[in-house]
Amino acid sequence: MHNNRPDVLNDMPLAAAPRREKLEGGKRFVMSSPFQPAGDQPTAIAELAGGVREGERNQVLLGAT
């Protein structure tokens, strides 16, 4: 049951929700597409993927349409 009343929301402690145990053995995420990267997309993909591997928490992709 959810309580979305603004007068009650502020009284709820944020840390009250128990953390769930990490589940292991799930399905691996695999992305596939019939399209190939073009133009500057391969460079952008490589830079974003590198940031993920290096632990970057915040990245911005500019000019995406």
C-alpha positions as CSV (number, residue, x, y, z in Angstrom):
1,M,0.0,0.0,0.0
2,H,1.4,3.4,-0.9
3,N,0.8,6.6,0.9
4,N,1.2,9.6,-1.4
5,R,-0.2,12.2,0.9
6,P,2.2,15.2,1.0
7,D,1.4,15.9,4.7
8,V,2.6,12.4,5.6
9,L,5.5,11.9,3.2
10,N,7.8,14.3,5.0
11,D,7.4,12.3,8.3
12,M,8.6,9.0,6.7
13,P,12.3,8.3,7.4
14,L,14.1,7.6,4.1
15,A,16.3,4.9,5.5
16,A,13.4,2.9,6.9
17,A,13.1,0.6,3.9
18,P,15.2,-2.5,4.4
19,R,17.8,-3.2,1.7
20,R,17.1,-6.3,-0.3
21,E,19.7,-9.0,-0.7
22,K,21.4,-9.0,-4.1
23,L,20.1,-11.8,-6.3
24,E,22.7,-13.9,-8.1
25,G,22.2,-16.1,-11.2
26,G,20.0,-13.8,-13.2
27,K,20.0,-13.5,-16.9
28,R,22.9,-11.6,-18.5
29,F,21.8,-8.4,-20.3
30,V,22.5,-8.7,-24.0
31,M,21.6,-5.9,-26.5
32,S,21.2,-6.7,-30.2
33,S,20.1,-4.5,-33.1
34,P,20.0,-4.8,-36.9
35,F,21.6,-1.4,-37.1
36,Q,25.3,-0.5,-37.1
37,P,26.8,2.6,-35.5
38,A,27.6,5.3,-38.0
39,G,29.3,8.7,-38.1
40,D,30.7,9.7,-34.7
41,Q,28.6,7.1,-32.9
42,P,31.4,4.5,-32.6
43,T,33.6,7.0,-30.8
44,A,30.8,8.1,-28.5
45,I,30.0,4.5,-27.6
46,A,33.6,3.7,-26.9
47,E,34.0,6.8,-24.6
48,L,30.7,6.0,-22.7
49,A,31.7,2.4,-22.3
50,G,35.1,3.3,-21.1
51,G,33.6,5.7,-18.5
52,V,31.4,2.8,-17.3
53,R,34.4,0.5,-17.0
54,E,36.3,3.2,-15.1
55,G,33.5,3.7,-12.6
56,E,32.2,7.1,-13.9
57,R,28.9,7.7,-12.1
58,N,27.7,10.6,-14.3
59,Q,28.1,10.9,-18.0
60,V,26.4,13.1,-20.6
61,L,25.8,12.3,-24.3
62,L,25.4,15.6,-26.1
63,G,23.6,15.9,-29.4
64,A,21.7,12.6,-29.3
65,T,18.7,12.6,-31.6
